[in-house]
Amino acid sequence: MSMPKRMTVVVSVATVWTKPESPRLMDEPALKYPAEIREWLGFMTLGDKLDLCLGNRIQTQILYGSTVLVVEEGEGWSKVLIPQQGTRKDTLGYPGWVPSCQLAEEGEALLGSKRAEVISDKAWLYKNPTELVMELSYLTSLPVLEETEEWVKVQTPEGTGYLKADDIRLIDGPLAPKSAGVDVGRGIVEQGKRFLDLPYLWGGMSSYGYDCSGFAYAMHRYFGILIPRDASDQANQGTLVDKEQLEPGDLLFFAHEEGKGAIHHVGIYAGDNQMIHSPETIKCIEIVDLSTMKLAKEHCVSKRYWK
């Protein structure tokens, strides 16, 4: 196989499909350049959203400005691997298919490593301080060119743009460093609480909608902790934690056959026998009591990544 080609995502959120035939007619807004994520989600009925999972249509999502490795191209589609989303499916990164119009050749790296990372729920990217370009998801990260008190000028895949300083934090490198002395576990929970009532989205990896493992992934990434993409892989790494030793921020995994079968769900322990999680298509991110939730008997293992 030839060397993968490095490309950059040029839409706010690129949805990664199982194969080029996976999208339906109603998914057109998510396939365009620019992608219309709000419109796409607004069009779908509950049944349509359930079919994303039951039809095995979506694998994951990628945020604007992220690097992917293209390993195959044809008829308007690119097969990609996503280096920042670890998986047992491929050592180079999470695999799937993206419309080629949502990718561009990766530009030359800047000399500095400082980046602007969105920490608002969502933030607008501006062409100039009066002209909007697109709405970006939480944790979108772009290289910094200049800073003022109100604005940060950033390098985008298509030139330059501006983000409001209040919407971002400045970090060195692709991930935020762990803050010394900060209770990261409780911080993970507090970040999660910001997204209470956000509707679940199968394959979701953005603040427009998360699936269970995407939610756990993003809340850890805020603190500079890169965990695997899927619940089954997350359960195979990290530090094992006994039920009696659980602390806020630990991950709780649930398996079929009352904990003996395949892992199918993950949530974040929130303290006081509660869990915050993105449960399933018919629900939104919520906090539940572990003793009374319907998955209580399926809890199989707990892992810690934050210390």
C-alpha angles and dihedrals in degrees: 000000000000121000113281115255116235112232136170130229110245101184127075092250123004113203113217112219129205091236136344090264093056101088120086127216089263090058093068094106090059092050098054134095107265095029116228100214098164091049092047093052091044093054096054124093121213089262091052091052092048089053090060086069102030091047092047089231104143131049104178143308137251130210129234114282095019120138121239132180113234112211101168137019135190144139096000097316135101126202106220141188117209111215096196093054106073118207142159087233092079132358091222095057147288112325131220146109129283130182105261091228088068093061134068135186110278112253126226114289117253119243093240123061099211113127137186111229120193111239097168116093085256133348136199120240110215129206086208130347091282104035123075121217108176144326113256131206128243110278096025105148129203134173116262121237103170138357134211130169093265105025141038118205110216139189110243128189087256103041129290134334144166134247125191110253091228091061098055146046125217116240134176110237132351095308133046113247119244109263113238113240094011117129093237095182093058089041090058089054093047091051089050092053089062088070099048110141093022106139117248117251123194107239090008118159102163141069088263087072139330133206118219098272093036088057092051090045094052097045089053093044090057086067094046094260115133112202128175118281102238130056094236091055093042088055091054094057135043126058119308113243126197116230091246092053099052117139130185110281096035117128121241119204129203129201136190121256092044093302099319100092136059119325111250107164144036133192137175119250108238100186129256092063091299133125133201114210147146097247115187143318095280093054145053133234106293146164115243137182109250095216095056104032117112093243094054094113092048098063104123110163142358127214136190125211103163101078 
